[in-house]
């Protein structure tokens, strides 16, 4: 296992995703969402095939016992992706319209509109980065605490993992989305980050009784209580 390689690949993937969504926002007023979905998948397929070939897993990657199921999953995934791109396109289009339209003579807040809606791409990119990193840390801490505690004290690992995950989420999102924009003063960002961190953590504390009931129900329904003792948390490895 090479953790440094995994970290570098993770950083590269985040950069690529930010670039992709920035390009989608930039081209949204001129390119239909369906066209963006098609060409995104079209250019992604050669990369996936080359990656599988390089790892000598091309035959395994193409083998399937349920081709129809893959077709339906592909249709559902494409529809979901298309709706996501359409929503981004619509948001970008409306942001462009709001900024471009001349304000009414009695409206003195056009500059504030331009600051708020002209920052949409940063909010989208920051949301992706913060959510991905925060949820990864949350899941990792949750799994490791379960193994370390032998499955006892569920409340400790749900709250503990939330503290770790939300700390990462809040620390990344607000500076990436709002630093230097004027929407939130730079000196107020630490206070906002801390307030959001405590608020989201307290939500987890409050819903802990519900979490206990849901976890108990799922364990009984699935007949399984899994421990991630040998789990490889590197998200860039293809083998399971």
N, C-alpha and C positions, 0 to 999 in steps of 0.2 A: 504494500500500500504506500502511495506517495502523496501525503497530505498537501505538500506545497503545490504539486501539479493540480490537485483538485481545487485549491484556493485560486490559483491563477486562471483556471478554466472557468470557475464561478464568476470571477471579476470580468473575464472576457464575455461571458454570456450576458451579464447584466448590461455591459456596454453595447453589445449588439442589439439587445431588446430595446434599450433606450433609443438607439439610432433608428430602429425599425419603426417605433411608434412616433418618433419625431418626423420621419419621412411620411408616415401615414397622415399626420396632422398637416404637414406642408402641402401634400398633394390632394387632400380630401376635397377641396373645392373644385378640382378639375378631373379626378378619376373616380368612377363609380365604385362603391364598396365591393361589388361582385368581382370586378376586375382586379382589385387589390388582393382579395382572398385567393383568386386563381393564381396570380403570379407569385404570391408569397409561397404557396404550396409548390408551384412549378419549380421555383429556384431552390426550394428546400430539399426536394427529393434527391437531386444529384449529391448533395452534401451528405445526406443520410446513407446513400448507397456507397459512396466512397469511404465513409467512416466504417461501415460494416465490412467492406472488402479489406480495408487496412488492418482490421482486427481479426480477419479470417473467420468472420461470423455471417457472411452474406447468405449462405445456404440456410443457416439457422434462423436468421432474421426474416427470410421469405417463406419459411415453412409454416403452415397453419393447418389445423384440423377442422376449422370452422370458418371458411372463407366468407360465407354469407353474414356471419356475425361481424366480421371486420368491415364489410361493406356498410352495414347499418351503423356501426360506430363511426365510420368515416363520414357518412351522411350527417349524423348527429353532430359530430365534431366540426364539420364544415359549416353547418348551419349556425352552431354556436359561435364559431370564429367570425362568420359573416355578420351576425348580429352585433358582436363586439366591435368589429370594424365600422359597421354602420353607425353605432352609437358614438364612437370616437369621431367619425366623420361629421355626424350631425352636431356634436358638441363643438368641434373645431369650426364648422361653418357658422354656427350661431355666435360663437365668440368673435369671429371675423366680422360678421354683420353688425353686432352690437358696437364694436370698436369703430367700424367704418361709417356708420350712420351719423349724420350731423345731429347734434343735440338740439332739443327744443330751446327757444329763447329764454325760457324761465328755468332751465335745468343747469345748475352750476357745478354738477359733480361728474362731468365727462372725464376729467382726468382720473378720477377714482375708478370709473368703469374701465378705462384703458389699462390701469395698473392691475385690476382684478382679473379681467378676462384675457388680457394679453399674457398672463402667466399660466394659462391652462396646460401647456405642454410640460412645464416643470412639475406641476401637481401630479399629472399622470405618471411621469417618469419616477418621481419620488415615491408615489404610492406603490408602484411595482417593486422598486428596490427595497423599500422598507418592509413591505408585506412579505416578500420572499425571504429576506434575511431574518425577520422577526419570527415567522412561522417555522423556519428551519431550526432556529435556536430553541424555540418552544418545544418542538417535537423531540429534539435531541436530548434536552434536559429532562423532559418527561420520561423518556425511555430509560435513560441512565439512572434516574432516581428510582424507578420501579425495580430495576435489577438490584441496585444497592440496598434497597429497603425490603427486598423480598416480597414485593407486592403489597406491603402494609402501608397504612397512613396515606390513603389516596389524596386527602386534602392537602398534604404537604407537597406532593409532586404537582398537583394541578395549580396550586397557588404559586409554588416555587418556579415552575416552568413559565407561568404567566408573567411573573416578575422579570425573569430573564428575557423572555421574548418581547414583552412590551417595552422594556428598557432599550433594546436594540431598535425596535420599530420607531419609538418616539425620537430617539437620538438621531436616526437617519432621516425620517420624513420631514420634520420641520425645517432643519437647515437646508436640505436639498430643495424643498418646495418654496420656502419663503425668505431665505437669507438674501438681503440686498434688494428685495422687491419693493419695499415700502408698505406692503400689505400689513405685515406685523413688524414693528420696530426691532432691529437686531438685538437691542439690549433686553427686549421682552421675550425673546425666543426661549431662553432657559426656563423662565417661569411658566410659559405655556407648555413646554415639554414635560416639566415636572407635574403640572396640574393634570395633563392628559394621562401621564403614566399612572398616577395615583387613582384617577377616575376609572381607568380600564382595569386596573388591578382590583379595585374594590368591587367592580361588577363581578369578577370571577369569585371573589369571596362570598358575595351575596348569593350567587347561583350554585354554590358548592353543594347544598342539599339536593338540588335538581340533578347535578352531575352524578352524585352517588346513585340515584335511582336509574338514570339512563345507562350508566356503566354496568350496574347489576343486571338490568334487563338485557343488554347486548351480550353479556357473558353467558347468561342463561339461554338466550335464543341461539347463539352460535356454538355453545358448548366448548368454548375455548378461552383460555387466559394466556395470551402470548407474552413472552419476555424477549426483549431484543438483546440477548446475550452475544449472539454472533452476527448481528446485523451490521453491514457495511453502510455507513451513512453517506458515503461519497455519491452525490446525485448524478455524477457523470459516467458511472459504470453501467454498461448495458446489461450485463449478465445479472440474473436474479439468484 
